[in-house]
Each structure stands twice: as structure tokens, then as C-alpha cells.
């Protein structure tokens, strides 16, 4: 079993096969797969607990309804792990497979949705349903009359990001050094051989950066410039309300990107609206104009929210913000860098929770010299990606 603790002088200098920088969901998942592969692993996290930065601000949802074959494959693999997570780790991650429902009001919405579903089915996602507007309203009575088409997949859903992160961590054999900041790297000639912290050095043959918004500054310390941008994203929560259908799926307005899902007797909302890039932040400020915007946004396709909005008070709402870290093609960076001994598993663009299992498996496979030619390799040529709705 893992150990999660604040180290003291007795633990330094430390040695391991692998040092992972970052104790969010990606770092914890990487530790899980690394120790299963027999690598003695130390995770270094600058905060006092795991998953307190980007992971804690996640909507914690997952979907296989992507348009790109590499992302469909990643998500099918990760969802299969989530479905067996209790068996694999002993942890209950609060899995809710109530589905993802993408809806549109576009006049050509059915043709567009059909083309997307045909692509998804061609790449192995054979359980996506294509619905007319009438079919969608018959199953989900709270949808607006303007809906022209929808797609639905039952095995999509959401989970507890906190329990997922600690489930990976506790089921690994890694040591997690919390409250421990990486200041730099140990080097032997041109090779990275460990990390430097205020508490001492940790020597290892391999170092993996899994540091979310702080991945680029850490890579820069090693001498690498990463083409990453950090974009603020909000999560709005609403407490108990009788009008919220608790059995609803994640409902996504495919035309705008506004989305919501049930959370207990309440709901959670998100919307990836345009924002300028920002520097990595330890504490991301919130914009209290966001609740009004997102509630109006989701009401466009699920108009019962208009009745909820009428009597809302600010005390009914909770608002947090985090940062998406994005590459030019919106896919993560996984694998070896140009500096020997330094690896990346980062820049998931808001999909870290949902892709954590497959991404960590790909990373550890490459650490072991397997499967180095994949779509997420660090040295790929970037093509500008199409913005996903969430």
C-alpha cells in the first residue's frame, strides 16, 4: 500500500526508479500503473494533500463521445477501468453511468449528429444512439421543443474525482511526499537523474512531469519550452431543488457548449467560454457573472431552469475555478522529451479525470520502452485542434 505523508530529514536523500511531479489525478494514476509495472515510485506534491488544484475543480465527468479515433480509444479504455475500479483498487468512486446527452436546435442538426455517430461507430463506439428531436423529448421530457436531434450514450457519466485520485494513490505502492515543492532537477551531464526539493534531493532514472498548469514552468527549469496555454474554467454547483430531474444524464447543448448534470439532489454546471490565457495560478479567482450566464445557457435547451432561476439566491450557489492546460491540438503530451530521463504526462485540456487511466497506462508503457508511436507523443507535429464543447 502507498504512503501519503510530509517527509522529514530522515527520508532524504531519497532514491527511486521513478519520480512523478504532481499529485493530482494524473500523477496518482501514473503512480498506480508504474508500481503495477514494478517501478519503485515517489510522487512529489507541493500541496498538503492530493488533487487540490485542478482535479478538485473538475466536473468529474467522462464520455467516450469524441470525434477523434485516438480519443475514443482512450476513453473506452478509461471507462472500462472505472467500471472495474472497486475490483482493481478497493475504492468506491461513486460511479454514475447516467449517460451523456448532446442536443442541438440547428435546422440541420439531425444530419450533423448522424455524421458524427457514423464516425464514432466506425471507430468502435457502437453503443451511441442517434435520436430525432421527437425521440429525444419522448425520453427526456424536460428538453425544449426546439431540439432537432440528439445523441446519447448510457455508459458515459461521472464519478468522484477525489475518490478516484486517492483510489489510484492508495492502491499503488508509491510513496507520496506532500508539502514538498520541486525547485529544480538533478543532472549528470545532459541527463536528468532526479529532482531537488527544499527538503533534499530525490534521485531517479526517470522523472515524469504531471503538474497540470505548472507543467510548462517545470519543463522550462529543465530547459524545454512547451507550447501550452492555461485557460480558466468555472464549475457552478446548485444545492437541492425539487425541479431538478435526479435521473438525468449530463445534458450538453452541442451548439453552445453549456452543460449541466445532476449532483445528488442538486446540479453542477459548466461552460467553456472564451477566456484569454493566464499564467499558472495556485488559486484561480472566480467571476460571479458566470452563474447567470451558464444558467441562461442551459435554459436554452432545458427550459425548466428558467423556473429554478426565478427564486435563486447567491447562497444557493457554489462557484470554483480551475485551469485547463491546452496544447495546440488539444490532446495531451505523453512520453519522453528531448532531454534524457525527463518525461511528460500532462496538458489534458480539461479531460484529465476522464482520460486518467488510459493516459497513465500509455505513459508507463512508454517508460518501459513499449508503444512509443502513439497520437499523444511529445515530439508530434501539432495541427490546430477543433475546440470540444467541454
The 8 nearest C-alpha neighbors of each residue, nearest first, counted from 0:
[[1, 172, 171, 169, 170, 2, 173, 168],
 [2, 0, 172, 173, 169, 171, 174, 168],
 [1, 3, 174, 175, 4, 173, 0, 169],
 [4, 2, 175, 174, 176, 1, 177, 5],
 [5, 3, 176, 177, 6, 175, 2, 174],
 [4, 6, 177, 176, 178, 7, 3, 179],
 [7, 5, 176, 4, 10, 8, 177, 9],
 [8, 6, 9, 10, 5, 198, 11, 199],
 [7, 9, 10, 11, 198, 6, 199, 12],
 [8, 10, 7, 11, 6, 12, 13, 198],
 [9, 11, 8, 7, 13, 6, 12, 199],
 [12, 10, 13, 8, 199, 9, 200, 201],
 [11, 13, 200, 199, 201, 10, 14, 202],
 [12, 14, 201, 11, 10, 202, 200, 15],
 [15, 13, 202, 201, 203, 12, 16, 41],
 [16, 14, 203, 39, 17, 40, 202, 41],
 [15, 17, 39, 203, 204, 38, 40, 205],
 [16, 18, 40, 205, 203, 15, 206, 39],
 [17, 19, 206, 41, 42, 40, 203, 207],
 [18, 20, 42, 207, 206, 208, 43, 21],
 [21, 19, 208, 43, 209, 42, 210, 207],
 [22, 20, 210, 44, 209, 26, 23, 43],
 [21, 23, 26, 44, 49, 27, 50, 42],
 [24, 22, 50, 26, 25, 49, 21, 54],
 [23, 25, 164, 27, 26, 28, 50, 54],
 [26, 24, 28, 27, 355, 23, 29, 209],
 [27, 25, 22, 29, 209, 21, 23, 28],
 [26, 28, 30, 168, 24, 29, 25, 167],
 [29, 27, 31, 25, 30, 167, 26, 359],
 [28, 30, 359, 26, 32, 31, 27, 33],
 [31, 29, 33, 27, 28, 32, 34, 26],
 [30, 32, 171, 28, 29, 167, 33, 34],
 [31, 33, 35, 29, 30, 34, 360, 36],
 [34, 32, 30, 36, 35, 38, 31, 363],
 [33, 35, 38, 37, 36, 32, 31, 172],
 [34, 36, 32, 37, 33, 31, 171, 38],
 [37, 35, 33, 34, 38, 32, 363, 367],
 [36, 38, 34, 35, 39, 33, 32, 40],
 [39, 37, 34, 33, 16, 36, 40, 17],
 [40, 38, 16, 15, 34, 17, 37, 173],
 [39, 41, 17, 173, 15, 38, 18, 16],
 [40, 42, 174, 18, 173, 175, 19, 17],
 [43, 41, 19, 175, 18, 20, 176, 174],
 [42, 44, 176, 20, 21, 175, 177, 179],
 [45, 43, 177, 21, 22, 46, 179, 176],
 [46, 44, 180, 179, 178, 177, 43, 47],
 [47, 45, 178, 48, 44, 177, 179, 49],
 [46, 48, 178, 177, 45, 49, 44, 5],
 [49, 47, 46, 177, 51, 50, 178, 44],
 [50, 48, 22, 51, 23, 47, 44, 46],
 [49, 51, 23, 54, 52, 55, 22, 24],
 [52, 50, 55, 49, 54, 48, 53, 23],
 [51, 53, 54, 55, 50, 56, 281, 321],
 [54, 52, 56, 321, 55, 322, 51, 57],
 [55, 53, 50, 57, 56, 52, 23, 24],
 [54, 56, 51, 53, 57, 52, 50, 160],
 [57, 55, 53, 321, 54, 320, 319, 234],
 [58, 56, 59, 54, 55, 53, 234, 160],
 [57, 59, 60, 234, 56, 267, 269, 157],
 [60, 58, 57, 160, 157, 158, 352, 159],
 [59, 61, 157, 58, 156, 158, 353, 62],
 [62, 60, 353, 156, 157, 155, 59, 63],
 [63, 61, 155, 64, 156, 74, 99, 60],
 [62, 64, 74, 71, 65, 75, 155, 61],
 [65, 63, 62, 66, 71, 119, 152, 127],
 [66, 64, 71, 63, 67, 70, 119, 62],
 [65, 67, 119, 68, 115, 64, 118, 71],
 [66, 68, 70, 69, 65, 71, 119, 118],
 [69, 67, 71, 70, 122, 72, 66, 119],
 [70, 68, 72, 71, 67, 73, 374, 373],
 [71, 69, 73, 72, 67, 68, 74, 65],
 [70, 72, 68, 74, 63, 73, 69, 65],
 [71, 73, 75, 69, 70, 74, 68, 76],
 [74, 72, 70, 76, 357, 71, 75, 77],
 [73, 75, 77, 63, 76, 71, 72, 78],
 [74, 76, 72, 78, 77, 73, 63, 71],
 [75, 77, 79, 74, 73, 78, 357, 72],
 [76, 78, 356, 74, 80, 357, 79, 75],
 [79, 77, 81, 80, 75, 76, 74, 82],
 [78, 80, 82, 76, 77, 81, 75, 83],
 [81, 79, 77, 83, 78, 82, 84, 76],
 [82, 80, 84, 78, 83, 79, 77, 94],
 [81, 83, 79, 80, 84, 78, 94, 85],
 [84, 82, 80, 86, 81, 85, 87, 79],
 [83, 85, 81, 87, 86, 80, 82, 88],
 [84, 86, 89, 90, 88, 87, 83, 91],
 [85, 87, 83, 84, 89, 88, 90, 82],
 [88, 86, 84, 85, 83, 89, 170, 80],
 [89, 87, 170, 85, 90, 86, 84, 166],
 [88, 90, 85, 86, 87, 91, 84, 166],
 [91, 89, 85, 166, 88, 92, 84, 162],
 [92, 90, 93, 85, 89, 162, 84, 94],
 [91, 93, 162, 159, 163, 94, 158, 90],
 [94, 92, 158, 159, 91, 95, 162, 157],
 [93, 95, 158, 92, 157, 96, 159, 81],
 [96, 94, 157, 156, 97, 158, 93, 98],
 [97, 95, 156, 154, 98, 155, 153, 94],
 [98, 96, 248, 156, 95, 153, 247, 155],
 [97, 99, 153, 155, 248, 156, 152, 96],
 [98, 100, 249, 248, 155, 151, 152, 250],
 [99, 101, 151, 250, 150, 249, 251, 248],
 [102, 100, 251, 150, 149, 253, 252, 250],
 [103, 101, 149, 252, 253, 148, 251, 100],
 [104, 102, 253, 146, 105, 148, 254, 108],
 [103, 105, 146, 147, 145, 106, 108, 102],
 [104, 106, 108, 107, 103, 147, 254, 146],
 [107, 105, 108, 104, 147, 109, 103, 110],
 [108, 106, 105, 110, 109, 111, 147, 104],
 [109, 107, 105, 111, 106, 110, 148, 147],
 [108, 110, 148, 112, 111, 107, 113, 147],
 [109, 111, 113, 112, 108, 107, 114, 148],
 [112, 110, 108, 114, 113, 109, 107, 115],
 [113, 111, 109, 115, 114, 110, 108, 116],
 [112, 114, 110, 116, 115, 111, 109, 117],
 [115, 113, 117, 111, 112, 116, 110, 118],
 [114, 116, 112, 118, 113, 117, 119, 111],
 [117, 115, 119, 113, 118, 114, 120, 112],
 [116, 118, 114, 120, 115, 119, 113, 121],
 [119, 117, 121, 115, 116, 120, 114, 122],
 [120, 118, 116, 122, 124, 121, 117, 115],
 [119, 121, 124, 125, 123, 117, 122, 118],
 [122, 120, 118, 119, 123, 117, 124, 125],
 [123, 121, 119, 120, 68, 124, 118, 71],
 [122, 124, 120, 125, 121, 119, 71, 72],
 [125, 123, 120, 119, 126, 122, 127, 121],
 [124, 126, 120, 123, 127, 119, 121, 122],
 [125, 127, 124, 128, 152, 120, 153, 154],
 [128, 126, 152, 151, 125, 124, 116, 129],
 [127, 129, 151, 150, 152, 126, 130, 116],
 [128, 130, 150, 149, 113, 127, 151, 116],
 [131, 129, 149, 134, 148, 135, 150, 128],
 [130, 132, 148, 134, 133, 135, 147, 149],
 [131, 133, 147, 148, 135, 146, 134, 136],
 [132, 134, 136, 131, 135, 137, 147, 130],
 [135, 133, 131, 137, 132, 130, 136, 138],
 [134, 136, 132, 138, 133, 137, 130, 139],
 [137, 135, 140, 139, 133, 138, 134, 142],
 [136, 138, 134, 135, 139, 140, 133, 132],
 [139, 137, 135, 136, 140, 134, 133, 141],
 [140, 138, 136, 141, 137, 135, 142, 247],
 [139, 141, 136, 142, 137, 138, 135, 143],
 [140, 142, 139, 301, 143, 303, 136, 302],
 [143, 141, 301, 140, 136, 300, 139, 144],
 [142, 144, 300, 145, 301, 146, 302, 141],
 [143, 145, 146, 142, 136, 132, 147, 300],
 [146, 144, 143, 104, 147, 300, 132, 103],
 [147, 145, 104, 132, 144, 103, 143, 148],
 [146, 148, 132, 104, 108, 103, 131, 145],
 [149, 147, 132, 131, 109, 108, 130, 103],
 [150, 148, 102, 130, 101, 129, 103, 135],
 [149, 151, 129, 101, 128, 100, 130, 127],
 [150, 152, 100, 128, 99, 127, 153, 101],
 [153, 151, 127, 98, 99, 154, 155, 128],
 [152, 154, 98, 155, 97, 96, 151, 99],
 [155, 153, 96, 98, 152, 156, 97, 62],
 [156, 154, 98, 62, 153, 96, 99, 61],
 [155, 157, 96, 98, 97, 61, 95, 60],
 [158, 156, 60, 95, 59, 61, 94, 96],
 [157, 159, 94, 93, 59, 92, 95, 160],
 [160, 158, 92, 162, 161, 93, 163, 59],
 [159, 161, 163, 59, 162, 164, 158, 54],
 [162, 160, 164, 159, 163, 165, 50, 55],
 [161, 163, 92, 165, 159, 164, 160, 166],
 [162, 164, 166, 160, 161, 92, 165, 159],
 [165, 163, 24, 161, 167, 166, 162, 27],
 [164, 166, 168, 162, 167, 163, 169, 161],
 [167, 165, 163, 90, 164, 169, 168, 162],
 [166, 168, 28, 164, 165, 170, 31, 27],
 [169, 167, 165, 27, 171, 166, 170, 164],
 [168, 170, 1, 166, 171, 167, 165, 0],
 [171, 169, 88, 167, 168, 0, 166, 31],
 [172, 170, 31, 168, 169, 173, 1, 0],
 [173, 171, 1, 0, 34, 170, 174, 31],
 [174, 172, 1, 40, 171, 41, 30, 175],
 [173, 175, 41, 2, 1, 42, 3, 176],
 [174, 176, 3, 42, 41, 2, 177, 43],
 [175, 177, 43, 5, 4, 6, 42, 44],
 [178, 176, 44, 5, 179, 47, 4, 45],
 [179, 177, 45, 47, 46, 5, 44, 180],
 [178, 180, 45, 177, 44, 43, 176, 196],
 [181, 179, 45, 196, 182, 44, 178, 197],
 [180, 182, 196, 183, 195, 194, 179, 43],
 [183, 181, 196, 195, 180, 197, 184, 194],
 [184, 182, 195, 181, 194, 220, 185, 196],
 [183, 185, 194, 195, 193, 186, 191, 221],
 [184, 186, 193, 194, 192, 191, 195, 183],
 [187, 185, 191, 192, 190, 188, 184, 189],
 [186, 188, 190, 189, 191, 192, 185, 193],
 [187, 189, 190, 186, 191, 192, 185, 339],
 [190, 188, 187, 186, 191, 338, 339, 340],
 [189, 191, 339, 187, 186, 188, 340, 192],
 [192, 190, 186, 340, 185, 193, 341, 339],
 [193, 191, 204, 203, 185, 186, 202, 190],
 [194, 192, 202, 185, 203, 201, 184, 191],
 [195, 193, 184, 185, 201, 183, 200, 181],
 [194, 196, 200, 183, 184, 182, 181, 199],
 [195, 197, 181, 199, 198, 182, 180, 200],
 [198, 196, 199, 180, 195, 182, 179, 181],
 [197, 199, 196, 8, 7, 200, 11, 179],
 [200, 198, 196, 11, 197, 12, 195, 201],
 [201, 199, 195, 12, 194, 196, 202, 13],
 [200, 202, 13, 194, 14, 193, 12, 195],
 [203, 201, 193, 14, 192, 13, 200, 15],
 [202, 204, 193, 15, 16, 192, 17, 205],
 [203, 205, 192, 16, 340, 17, 193, 206],
 [204, 206, 340, 17, 203, 341, 18, 16],
 [205, 207, 18, 341, 17, 19, 342, 340],
 [208, 206, 342, 19, 343, 341, 20, 209],
 [207, 209, 343, 20, 210, 19, 344, 214],
 [210, 208, 21, 344, 345, 26, 20, 211],
 [209, 211, 21, 214, 213, 208, 20, 212],
 [210, 212, 213, 214, 345, 209, 346, 324],
 [213, 211, 279, 324, 214, 229, 210, 322],
 [214, 212, 210, 211, 216, 215, 279, 217],
 [213, 215, 210, 217, 211, 212, 216, 218],
 [214, 216, 218, 217, 225, 213, 219, 227],
 [217, 215, 219, 218, 213, 214, 220, 224],
 [218, 216, 220, 214, 219, 215, 213, 221],
 [217, 219, 215, 221, 223, 220, 216, 214],
 [218, 220, 222, 223, 216, 221, 217, 224],
 [221, 219, 217, 218, 222, 183, 216, 223],
 [220, 222, 218, 219, 223, 184, 217, 183],
 [223, 221, 219, 220, 218, 224, 338, 217],
 [224, 222, 219, 218, 221, 225, 220, 337],
 [225, 223, 219, 226, 218, 222, 215, 216],
 [224, 226, 215, 227, 223, 218, 219, 214],
 [227, 225, 326, 224, 228, 327, 215, 325],
 [228, 226, 326, 325, 225, 324, 215, 229],
 [227, 229, 325, 324, 276, 230, 326, 226],
 [230, 228, 324, 276, 323, 277, 322, 212],
 [229, 231, 276, 323, 322, 277, 274, 228],
 [232, 230, 322, 321, 323, 320, 274, 229],
 [231, 233, 321, 320, 322, 271, 230, 323],
 [234, 232, 320, 319, 269, 235, 321, 231],
 [233, 235, 269, 319, 318, 268, 320, 236],
 [236, 234, 318, 268, 267, 317, 233, 269],
 [237, 235, 267, 317, 316, 266, 268, 318],
 [236, 238, 316, 266, 265, 315, 267, 317],
 [239, 237, 265, 315, 240, 236, 316, 266],
 [238, 240, 265, 264, 237, 241, 263, 266],
 [239, 241, 242, 243, 265, 264, 238, 307],
 [240, 242, 243, 239, 264, 244, 265, 307],
 [243, 241, 240, 244, 307, 303, 304, 306],
 [242, 244, 241, 240, 245, 265, 264, 261],
 [245, 243, 247, 246, 242, 261, 241, 264],
 [244, 246, 247, 261, 243, 264, 263, 262],
 [245, 247, 244, 248, 97, 261, 243, 260],
 [248, 246, 244, 245, 261, 97, 249, 260],
 [249, 247, 97, 98, 99, 250, 260, 100],
 [248, 250, 260, 99, 259, 100, 98, 251],
 [251, 249, 100, 258, 259, 248, 101, 99],
 [252, 250, 258, 101, 253, 257, 100, 102],
 [251, 253, 256, 102, 254, 257, 255, 101],
 [252, 254, 256, 103, 102, 101, 251, 255],
 [253, 255, 252, 103, 256, 104, 105, 102],
 [256, 254, 252, 253, 257, 388, 296, 270],
 [255, 257, 388, 252, 253, 270, 254, 258],
 [258, 256, 270, 252, 297, 296, 255, 251],
 [259, 257, 251, 269, 250, 268, 297, 252],
 [260, 258, 268, 250, 267, 249, 269, 266],
 [259, 261, 249, 267, 266, 248, 250, 262],
 [260, 262, 266, 245, 265, 263, 267, 247],
 [263, 261, 266, 265, 264, 267, 260, 245],
 [262, 264, 265, 261, 245, 266, 239, 238],
 [263, 265, 239, 262, 245, 240, 238, 261],
 [266, 264, 239, 238, 262, 237, 263, 261],
 [267, 265, 261, 262, 237, 260, 236, 268],
 [266, 268, 236, 260, 259, 235, 262, 261],
 [269, 267, 259, 235, 258, 234, 236, 260],
 [270, 268, 234, 258, 257, 233, 259, 235],
 [269, 271, 257, 272, 256, 258, 293, 389],
 [272, 270, 389, 232, 256, 273, 269, 388],
 [271, 273, 270, 274, 232, 256, 257, 255],
 [274, 272, 271, 275, 230, 231, 232, 270],
 [275, 273, 230, 272, 276, 231, 232, 271],
 [274, 276, 277, 230, 273, 231, 229, 228],
 [277, 275, 230, 229, 228, 274, 278, 231],
 [278, 276, 229, 230, 275, 279, 228, 231],
 [277, 279, 280, 229, 276, 212, 228, 230],
 [280, 278, 212, 213, 277, 229, 281, 322],
 [279, 281, 282, 283, 278, 212, 277, 322],
 [280, 282, 283, 279, 52, 212, 213, 321],
 [283, 281, 280, 284, 52, 321, 320, 279],
 [282, 284, 320, 321, 280, 281, 285, 322],
 [285, 283, 282, 320, 286, 319, 321, 231],
 [284, 286, 320, 319, 287, 283, 318, 233],
 [285, 287, 288, 289, 284, 233, 290, 318],
 [288, 286, 289, 285, 290, 318, 291, 313],
 [287, 289, 286, 290, 291, 292, 285, 293],
 [288, 290, 292, 287, 291, 286, 293, 233],
 [291, 289, 293, 292, 288, 294, 287, 235],
 [292, 290, 294, 289, 293, 288, 295, 287],
 [293, 291, 289, 295, 290, 294, 296, 288],
 [292, 294, 296, 290, 295, 291, 289, 297],
 [295, 293, 296, 291, 297, 292, 290, 298],
 [294, 296, 298, 292, 293, 297, 291, 299],
 [297, 295, 293, 294, 298, 299, 257, 292],
 [296, 298, 299, 294, 257, 295, 300, 258],
 [299, 297, 302, 301, 304, 295, 300, 296],
 [298, 300, 297, 296, 301, 302, 295, 143],
 [299, 301, 143, 298, 142, 297, 302, 252],
 [302, 300, 142, 298, 143, 303, 141, 299],
 [301, 303, 298, 304, 305, 299, 300, 143],
 [304, 302, 305, 306, 301, 141, 298, 307],
 [303, 305, 307, 298, 302, 306, 308, 301],
 [304, 306, 308, 303, 307, 302, 298, 309],
 [307, 305, 304, 303, 308, 309, 310, 302],
 [308, 306, 304, 305, 309, 310, 311, 303],
 [307, 309, 305, 311, 306, 310, 304, 294],
 [310, 308, 307, 306, 311, 305, 304, 312],
 [309, 311, 308, 307, 312, 306, 305, 315],
 [312, 310, 308, 309, 315, 307, 313, 316],
 [311, 313, 314, 315, 310, 316, 308, 309],
 [312, 314, 315, 316, 311, 317, 290, 287],
 [313, 315, 312, 316, 317, 311, 238, 237],
 [316, 314, 313, 312, 238, 237, 311, 317],
 [317, 315, 237, 314, 313, 236, 318, 238],
 [316, 318, 236, 235, 237, 319, 315, 314],
 [317, 319, 235, 234, 236, 316, 320, 285],
 [320, 318, 234, 233, 285, 56, 235, 317],
 [321, 319, 233, 232, 283, 285, 56, 234],
 [320, 322, 53, 56, 232, 231, 283, 233],
 [321, 323, 231, 230, 229, 232, 324, 53],
 [322, 324, 348, 349, 230, 229, 325, 231],
 [325, 323, 229, 346, 348, 212, 228, 322],
 [326, 324, 348, 228, 346, 329, 227, 323],
 [325, 327, 329, 227, 328, 226, 330, 346],
 [326, 328, 383, 329, 381, 384, 325, 382],
 [327, 329, 384, 383, 382, 326, 330, 381],
 [330, 328, 326, 325, 384, 327, 348, 331],
 [329, 331, 328, 347, 326, 375, 332, 348],
 [332, 330, 347, 346, 345, 375, 333, 329],
 [331, 333, 377, 375, 345, 344, 346, 376],
 [334, 332, 344, 343, 376, 375, 362, 377],
 [335, 333, 342, 343, 376, 362, 377, 365],
 [334, 336, 342, 341, 343, 377, 337, 333],
 [335, 337, 338, 342, 341, 377, 334, 339],
 [336, 338, 339, 335, 341, 223, 378, 377],
 [339, 337, 336, 341, 340, 190, 189, 191],
 [338, 340, 190, 341, 191, 337, 336, 189],
 [339, 341, 205, 191, 190, 206, 204, 338],
 [342, 340, 206, 339, 338, 336, 207, 205],
 [343, 341, 335, 207, 334, 336, 206, 208],
 [342, 344, 208, 333, 207, 334, 345, 332],
 [345, 343, 333, 209, 332, 208, 334, 362],
 [344, 346, 209, 332, 331, 347, 211, 343],
 [347, 345, 331, 324, 325, 348, 332, 211],
 [346, 348, 331, 351, 350, 349, 345, 330],
 [347, 349, 325, 323, 324, 346, 350, 329],
 [348, 350, 323, 347, 351, 324, 57, 389],
 [351, 349, 347, 353, 348, 352, 354, 61],
 [352, 350, 347, 354, 355, 353, 349, 25],
 [353, 351, 355, 354, 350, 59, 24, 160],
 [352, 354, 61, 350, 351, 355, 60, 77],
 [355, 353, 351, 352, 357, 356, 358, 77],
 [354, 356, 358, 352, 351, 25, 353, 357],
 [355, 357, 77, 359, 358, 354, 28, 360],
 [356, 358, 360, 77, 73, 359, 354, 355],
 [359, 357, 361, 355, 360, 356, 354, 362],
 [360, 358, 29, 362, 356, 361, 357, 28],
 [359, 361, 357, 363, 362, 358, 364, 32],
 [362, 360, 364, 358, 359, 363, 357, 365],
 [363, 361, 359, 365, 360, 364, 334, 333],
 [362, 364, 366, 360, 365, 361, 33, 359],
 [363, 365, 369, 361, 367, 362, 366, 360],
 [364, 366, 368, 369, 367, 362, 363, 371],
 [367, 365, 363, 364, 368, 362, 334, 369],
 [366, 368, 365, 364, 369, 363, 36, 362],
 [369, 367, 365, 366, 364, 370, 371, 363],
 [368, 370, 365, 364, 367, 371, 366, 363],
 [371, 369, 372, 365, 364, 373, 368, 361],
 [370, 372, 365, 369, 373, 368, 376, 334],
 [373, 371, 370, 376, 374, 375, 369, 365],
 [374, 372, 375, 376, 371, 370, 361, 69],
 [373, 375, 376, 69, 372, 379, 330, 333],
 [376, 374, 332, 333, 373, 331, 377, 330],
 [377, 375, 333, 334, 378, 379, 373, 374],
 [376, 378, 332, 379, 334, 333, 336, 375],
 [379, 377, 376, 380, 336, 337, 335, 375],
 [380, 378, 377, 376, 381, 375, 374, 373],
 [379, 381, 382, 378, 377, 328, 376, 327],
 [382, 380, 328, 379, 327, 383, 326, 384],
 [381, 383, 328, 384, 380, 327, 329, 379],
 [382, 384, 328, 327, 381, 385, 329, 326],
 [385, 383, 328, 329, 382, 386, 327, 330],
 [384, 386, 387, 383, 328, 329, 388, 382],
 [387, 385, 384, 388, 329, 389, 328, 383],
 [388, 386, 389, 385, 256, 65, 329, 384],
 [387, 389, 256, 386, 253, 271, 255, 257],
 [388, 387, 271, 256, 270, 349, 269, 258]]
